[in-house]
Amino acid sequence: MQQYKEIERKAEDALNSLEGLTKASPGPYFYTRLEARISRGSKNVWDQLVFMLNRPVVAIGLALFVIAVNTTVVMQKNESSTLAEQTELTVSEEYNLASNTYLEEVTQEP
């Protein structure tokens, strides 16, 4: 019984705390701005762009496009590095160049 009275008192306290609250009202000129936007009818470029980009098909398509471009760039970079190594090897073979370093030249003198 004591517990029931305690719960009843807490409920009353909660309801009493709501006294003095007023109805929320919008800011000044809200309805005027709302009516102007509704009557305008056409959307600006940014609204149309955001609307289009929020579609899942477009978002997934853009993500796949970015992944494809990244993959292409990485593959071309790997091919160009192997091409540079092949060119260096070809030039060294053509002129019979050995890869001597300064350290090897110094150790061979004494």
PAPAFI-131136 format. One line per field, with one value per atom (N, C-alpha, C): residue number from 1; residue in three letters; atom name; y, z, x. Coordinates in pm, 1 decimal, always signed. Each point is the difference from the previous one (the first is absolute). Layout:
N
resi: c(NUM  ...)
resn: c(ALA  ...)
name: c(CA  ...)
py: c(Y  ...)
pz: c(Z  ...)
px: c(X  ...)
END
This chain:
110
resi: c(1  1  1  2  2  2  3  3  3  4  4  4  5  5  5  6  6  6  7  7  7  8  8  8  9  9  9  10  10  10  11  11  11  12  12  12  13  13  13  14  14  14  15  15  15  16  16  16  17  17  17  18  18  18  19  19  19  20  20  20  21  21  21  22  22  22  23  23  23  24  24  24  25  25  25  26  26  26  27  27  27  28  28  28  29  29  29  30  30  30  31  31  31  32  32  32  33  33  33  34  34  34  35  35  35  36  36  36  37  37  37  38  38  38  39  39  39  40  40  40  41  41  41  42  42  42  43  43  43  44  44  44  45  45  45  46  46  46  47  47  47  48  48  48  49  49  49  50  50  50  51  51  51  52  52  52  53  53  53  54  54  54  55  55  55  56  56  56  57  57  57  58  58  58  59  59  59  60  60  60  61  61  61  62  62  62  63  63  63  64  64  64  65  65  65  66  66  66  67  67  67  68  68  68  69  69  69  70  70  70  71  71  71  72  72  72  73  73  73  74  74  74  75  75  75  76  76  76  77  77  77  78  78  78  79  79  79  80  80  80  81  81  81  82  82  82  83  83  83  84  84  84  85  85  85  86  86  86  87  87  87  88  88  88  89  89  89  90  90  90  91  91  91  92  92  92  93  93  93  94  94  94  95  95  95  96  96  96  97  97  97  98  98  98  99  99  99  100  100  100  101  101  101  102  102  102  103  103  103  104  104  104  105  105  105  106  106  106  107  107  107  108  108  108  109  109  109  110  110  110)
resn: c(MET  MET  MET  GLN  GLN  GLN  GLN  GLN  GLN  TYR  TYR  TYR  LYS  LYS  LYS  GLU  GLU  GLU  ILE  ILE  ILE  GLU  GLU  GLU  ARG  ARG  ARG  LYS  LYS  LYS  ALA  ALA  ALA  GLU  GLU  GLU  ASP  ASP  ASP  ALA  ALA  ALA  LEU  LEU  LEU  ASN  ASN  ASN  SER  SER  SER  LEU  LEU  LEU  GLU  GLU  GLU  GLY  GLY  GLY  LEU  LEU  LEU  THR  THR  THR  LYS  LYS  LYS  ALA  ALA  ALA  SER  SER  SER  PRO  PRO  PRO  GLY  GLY  GLY  PRO  PRO  PRO  TYR  TYR  TYR  PHE  PHE  PHE  TYR  TYR  TYR  THR  THR  THR  ARG  ARG  ARG  LEU  LEU  LEU  GLU  GLU  GLU  ALA  ALA  ALA  ARG  ARG  ARG  ILE  ILE  ILE  SER  SER  SER  ARG  ARG  ARG  GLY  GLY  GLY  SER  SER  SER  LYS  LYS  LYS  ASN  ASN  ASN  VAL  VAL  VAL  TRP  TRP  TRP  ASP  ASP  ASP  GLN  GLN  GLN  LEU  LEU  LEU  VAL  VAL  VAL  PHE  PHE  PHE  MET  MET  MET  LEU  LEU  LEU  ASN  ASN  ASN  ARG  ARG  ARG  PRO  PRO  PRO  VAL  VAL  VAL  VAL  VAL  VAL  ALA  ALA  ALA  ILE  ILE  ILE  GLY  GLY  GLY  LEU  LEU  LEU  ALA  ALA  ALA  LEU  LEU  LEU  PHE  PHE  PHE  VAL  VAL  VAL  ILE  ILE  ILE  ALA  ALA  ALA  VAL  VAL  VAL  ASN  ASN  ASN  THR  THR  THR  THR  THR  THR  VAL  VAL  VAL  VAL  VAL  VAL  MET  MET  MET  GLN  GLN  GLN  LYS  LYS  LYS  ASN  ASN  ASN  GLU  GLU  GLU  SER  SER  SER  SER  SER  SER  THR  THR  THR  LEU  LEU  LEU  ALA  ALA  ALA  GLU  GLU  GLU  GLN  GLN  GLN  THR  THR  THR  GLU  GLU  GLU  LEU  LEU  LEU  THR  THR  THR  VAL  VAL  VAL  SER  SER  SER  GLU  GLU  GLU  GLU  GLU  GLU  TYR  TYR  TYR  ASN  ASN  ASN  LEU  LEU  LEU  ALA  ALA  ALA  SER  SER  SER  ASN  ASN  ASN  THR  THR  THR  TYR  TYR  TYR  LEU  LEU  LEU  GLU  GLU  GLU  GLU  GLU  GLU  VAL  VAL  VAL  THR  THR  THR  GLN  GLN  GLN  GLU  GLU  GLU  PRO  PRO  PRO)
name: c(N  CA  C  N  CA  C  N  CA  C  N  CA  C  N  CA  C  N  CA  C  N  CA  C  N  CA  C  N  CA  C  N  CA  C  N  CA  C  N  CA  C  N  CA  C  N  CA  C  N  CA  C  N  CA  C  N  CA  C  N  CA  C  N  CA  C  N  CA  C  N  CA  C  N  CA  C  N  CA  C  N  CA  C  N  CA  C  N  CA  C  N  CA  C  N  CA  C  N  CA  C  N  CA  C  N  CA  C  N  CA  C  N  CA  C  N  CA  C  N  CA  C  N  CA  C  N  CA  C  N  CA  C  N  CA  C  N  CA  C  N  CA  C  N  CA  C  N  CA  C  N  CA  C  N  CA  C  N  CA  C  N  CA  C  N  CA  C  N  CA  C  N  CA  C  N  CA  C  N  CA  C  N  CA  C  N  CA  C  N  CA  C  N  CA  C  N  CA  C  N  CA  C  N  CA  C  N  CA  C  N  CA  C  N  CA  C  N  CA  C  N  CA  C  N  CA  C  N  CA  C  N  CA  C  N  CA  C  N  CA  C  N  CA  C  N  CA  C  N  CA  C  N  CA  C  N  CA  C  N  CA  C  N  CA  C  N  CA  C  N  CA  C  N  CA  C  N  CA  C  N  CA  C  N  CA  C  N  CA  C  N  CA  C  N  CA  C  N  CA  C  N  CA  C  N  CA  C  N  CA  C  N  CA  C  N  CA  C  N  CA  C  N  CA  C  N  CA  C  N  CA  C  N  CA  C  N  CA  C  N  CA  C  N  CA  C  N  CA  C  N  CA  C  N  CA  C  N  CA  C  N  CA  C  N  CA  C  N  CA  C  N  CA  C  N  CA  C  N  CA  C  N  CA  C)
py: c(-119.2  +119.2  +126.0  -4.8  +113.6  +23.5  -108.3  +10.3  +62.1  -35.8  +54.8  +150.8  +44.4  +144.0  +74.8  -63.5  +61.6  +16.5  -101.2  +6.6  +106.7  +5.1  +100.1  +141.9  +19.6  +131.9  +40.2  -94.8  +30.3  +34.0  -69.2  +29.9  +139.3  +35.4  +134.0  +108.0  -26.8  +95.2  +20.2  -108.4  +9.1  +80.4  -23.4  +74.5  +146.1  +27.0  +138.0  +77.3  -71.0  +68.8  +52.1  -51.4  +45.0  +128.5  +42.9  +123.8  +118.7  +92.9  +119.9  -11.6  -117.1  -14.6  +61.6  +61.6  +60.9  -75.2  +23.2  -64.6  +56.6  -87.1  +44.3  +76.6  +108.6  +78.9  +16.9  +5.7  +16.2  +140.6  +14.6  +130.5  +100.0  +124.3  +102.9  -25.8  +30.4  -11.1  -143.1  -99.6  -138.6  -34.8  +35.7  -34.9  +74.8  +122.0  +75.5  -68.6  -41.7  -69.6  -133.9  -70.6  -127.8  +16.0  +97.1  +24.1  +41.9  +79.6  +43.3  -119.5  -89.6  -117.4  -93.2  -17.4  -86.1  +60.2  +128.4  +64.1  +14.7  -1.3  +13.3  -116.0  -117.4  -115.1  -59.7  +74.7  -56.2  -3.3  -102.6  -13.9  +59.4  +49.0  +52.6  -115.5  +30.5  -101.5  -88.2  +58.8  -77.8  -98.9  +41.9  -91.2  -118.6  +26.3  -108.3  -93.0  +57.4  -81.3  -90.9  +54.8  -79.1  -108.5  +33.0  -98.6  -114.7  +32.4  -102.9  -86.1  +61.6  -74.6  -86.9  +29.3  -80.3  -130.7  -18.0  -126.0  -108.0  -116.6  -107.1  -42.7  -2.1  -43.2  +94.5  +128.2  +98.1  -8.7  -13.1  -7.7  -124.4  -113.0  -123.0  +10.2  +58.0  +18.8  +88.3  +109.1  +88.0  -70.5  -78.3  -72.9  -100.7  -71.1  -96.1  +69.8  +116.0  +77.2  +42.6  +48.5  +42.8  -119.4  -113.4  -119.9  -42.4  +7.4  -38.4  +93.1  +129.4  +96.1  -24.7  -23.8  -27.6  -125.7  -104.7  -124.6  +21.6  +76.6  +28.8  +75.9  +97.5  +79.2  -87.2  -84.5  -87.7  -97.1  -57.7  -94.3  +68.6  +120.3  +72.7  +36.2  +32.6  +33.3  -122.5  -116.4  -122.8  -31.6  +18.2  -26.9  +97.1  +127.3  +98.9  -25.3  -50.1  -28.8  -119.1  -101.0  -113.4  +41.9  +90.9  +49.3  +77.4  +78.3  +74.5  -95.7  -106.0  -97.8  -71.4  -31.2  -66.7  +92.5  +126.7  +96.1  +13.5  +6.6  +9.8  -123.9  -115.3  -124.7  -5.0  +45.8  +0.3  +92.8  +117.5  +95.9  -55.8  -60.7  -54.1  -116.2  -80.4  -108.4  +52.3  +104.6  +54.2  +59.2  +67.1  +64.3  -82.3  -121.1  -87.4  +68.5  +58.6  +69.6  -98.0  -0.2  -80.6  +92.6  -53.3  +83.1  +4.4  +81.4  +18.2  +113.4  -16.6  +107.4  +56.7  +111.6  +64.5  -88.8  -69.4  -86.6  -114.0  -54.7  -106.8  +52.5  +122.8  +57.9  +23.9  +43.6  +29.2  -129.7  -102.9  -124.5  -75.5  +29.6  -69.8  +60.0  +124.1  +66.2  -61.3  -31.0  -48.6  -136.5)
pz: c(+0.0  +0.0  +0.0  +81.1  +7.2  -136.7  -70.2  -130.8  -101.0  +7.3  -89.6  +19.7  +125.5  +28.7  -52.0  +12.3  -49.7  -152.6  -67.1  -146.7  -38.9  +72.8  -26.3  +20.4  +104.0  +27.0  -111.3  -46.1  -108.0  -129.1  -26.7  -120.0  +9.5  +114.6  +20.6  -14.7  +54.8  -12.7  -147.6  -74.3  -142.0  -75.4  +30.4  -66.6  +42.5  +123.8  +47.2  -60.4  -36.7  -58.9  -139.4  -60.2  -133.2  +3.3  +118.2  +10.2  -39.0  -65.1  -40.0  -138.0  -60.0  -134.2  -100.5  -101.3  -102.9  -131.0  -89.8  -129.6  -79.2  -65.5  -80.8  -121.5  -31.5  -115.9  -94.5  -130.2  -96.2  +6.8  -61.3  -2.0  -82.3  +5.5  -74.7  -150.5  -70.7  -146.2  -50.8  +86.3  -43.6  -107.3  +25.5  -94.9  -132.3  +6.0  -122.9  -83.4  +63.0  -73.1  -53.6  +78.2  -42.5  -122.2  +3.9  -113.8  -123.7  +18.3  -114.1  -62.4  +80.7  -53.4  -72.1  +55.2  -64.2  -131.6  -2.3  -121.8  -105.6  +40.8  -95.5  -98.1  +48.7  -87.1  -49.2  -63.9  -55.0  +107.5  -10.5  +96.4  -59.9  +84.4  -51.3  -32.0  -53.0  -46.9  +114.8  +114.8  +112.7  +51.7  +3.8  +43.7  -94.9  -129.7  -98.3  +10.2  +21.5  +10.8  +123.2  +112.1  +123.0  -16.5  -62.6  -22.0  -86.6  -103.0  -90.1  +68.8  +77.4  +65.0  +115.0  +52.4  +109.7  -47.5  -129.6  -52.1  +13.8  +47.9  +19.9  -129.0  -111.0  -125.9  -38.9  +14.4  -36.1  +96.1  +128.8  +98.8  -22.7  -24.5  -24.1  -130.4  -102.0  -127.5  +13.1  +74.3  +21.4  +78.4  +98.9  +78.3  -88.3  -83.4  -90.7  -102.0  -46.3  -93.7  +64.5  +123.2  +70.4  +22.7  +36.3  +20.2  -130.9  -110.7  -130.2  -40.9  +21.2  -34.6  +86.1  +128.3  +88.3  -42.6  -34.3  -43.9  -127.9  -93.4  -125.4  +24.6  +85.8  +29.8  +64.3  +92.4  +67.1  -99.9  -88.1  -99.0  -95.9  -43.5  -91.4  +69.3  +125.9  +74.2  +8.7  +26.3  +5.7  -135.5  -108.7  -133.2  -36.1  +36.9  -33.9  +78.8  +123.4  +77.0  -59.9  -46.8  -63.3  -133.9  -71.5  -126.5  +22.9  +106.4  +31.8  +33.3  +74.6  +32.0  -125.5  -90.7  -125.0  -86.1  -5.8  -79.0  +56.8  +130.0  +63.9  -29.1  +6.3  -28.4  -146.0  -90.8  -142.3  -27.7  +58.6  -20.6  +55.7  +116.9  +59.2  -83.6  -56.5  -86.7  -131.2  -53.2  -128.5  +8.6  +107.0  +15.0  +87.0  +33.2  +85.1  +130.4  +63.2  +126.2  +114.4  +87.3  +120.9  +111.8  +96.2  +110.0  +107.9  -21.6  +99.2  +92.2  +122.1  +95.2  +43.4  +62.3  +46.5  +99.6  +82.1  +100.7  -66.0  -108.6  -69.7  -61.7  -52.6  -60.1  +105.2  +117.2  +105.7  +52.9  +14.0  +55.0  -99.5  -127.6  -98.9  -15.1  +40.4  -18.2  +80.7  +124.7  +73.5  -42.6)
px: c(+81.8  -81.8  +86.5  +105.9  +91.7  +63.3  +33.4  +64.6  -97.8  -124.9  -100.7  -13.2  -0.1  -10.1  +122.8  +116.2  +124.0  -5.5  -50.0  -12.3  -101.6  -110.0  -103.9  +55.4  +79.3  +59.4  +96.9  +80.8  +95.1  -73.3  -110.1  -78.4  -60.5  -50.7  -56.0  +107.7  +117.5  +111.5  +36.4  +1.1  +33.1  -105.8  -125.4  -106.7  -0.3  +30.6  +4.5  +117.3  +105.3  +114.1  -32.8  -105.9  -40.1  -81.4  -41.3  -78.3  +87.4  -60.0  +72.8  +63.0  -7.0  +53.7  -96.0  +55.1  -83.2  +20.4  -90.7  +6.2  +117.3  +73.6  +113.7  -51.9  +68.0  -42.5  +118.9  -25.6  +109.6  +57.7  +117.5  +64.9  -79.4  +41.8  -71.5  +9.2  -107.4  -9.8  +15.7  -22.2  +13.8  -102.4  -123.9  -105.4  +17.7  +49.0  +24.8  +107.3  +108.1  +106.8  -48.7  -81.4  -53.5  -90.4  -89.1  -88.6  +78.8  +105.4  +81.3  +72.0  +49.3  +70.7  -96.9  -119.0  -99.2  -46.1  -25.3  -49.3  +109.4  +125.3  +110.6  -1.2  -27.5  -16.0  +129.5  +84.3  +123.4  +107.9  +82.6  +109.0  +126.4  +87.6  +126.0  +94.8  +115.1  +94.5  +46.8  +26.0  +51.7  -103.4  -125.7  -105.7  -11.1  +7.2  -8.8  +120.5  +120.0  +120.8  -5.6  -40.2  -9.9  -105.8  -111.3  -105.5  +50.5  +77.2  +51.1  +106.5  +89.4  +107.7  -50.0  -116.7  -54.3  -61.1  -12.2  -53.2  +107.0  -37.7  +98.3  +69.2  -71.0  +60.3  +113.1  -21.6  +101.8  +118.2  -27.3  +108.3  +85.8  -62.0  +75.3  +77.8  -62.5  +69.1  +122.4  -11.9  +114.9  +110.7  -38.2  +100.1  +73.7  -71.2  +63.7  +89.3  -41.5  +81.4  +131.4  -6.3  +121.1  +92.9  -55.7  +82.3  +65.5  -74.1  +55.6  +113.4  -17.7  +105.3  +123.5  -18.1  +113.4  +74.0  -73.3  +61.5  +79.9  -56.1  +69.6  +129.1  -3.4  +120.0  +107.0  -39.0  +97.1  +61.7  -82.3  +51.7  +96.7  -32.8  +88.7  +129.7  -5.0  +121.7  +90.4  -58.2  +79.7  +61.5  -73.7  +52.6  +111.5  -16.1  +102.5  +128.2  -10.8  +121.2  +74.2  -71.3  +67.1  +58.7  -64.5  +52.8  +129.0  +6.7  +121.9  +113.8  -30.2  +103.4  +48.4  -90.0  +37.5  +85.4  -33.5  +76.8  +140.5  +11.4  +131.7  +83.3  -62.3  +68.8  +44.6  -83.5  +33.9  +116.7  +0.4  +108.3  +130.2  -4.8  +122.7  +53.5  -87.5  +45.3  +56.5  -61.4  +43.2  +140.1  +31.5  +130.5  +94.7  -35.9  +79.0  +41.2  -96.0  +26.4  -15.2  +94.2  -9.8  -44.4  -65.7  -47.3  +108.0  +100.2  +106.4  -37.1  +30.9  -23.4  +134.5  -3.2  +122.1  +73.2  -72.6  +58.6  +79.4  -52.9  +70.7  +130.6  -0.8  +120.4  +106.6  -38.8  +96.8  +60.9  -78.6  +52.9  +89.1  -8.7  +80.5  +139.8  +23.9  +129.6  +114.7  -5.3  +117.7  +36.3)
END
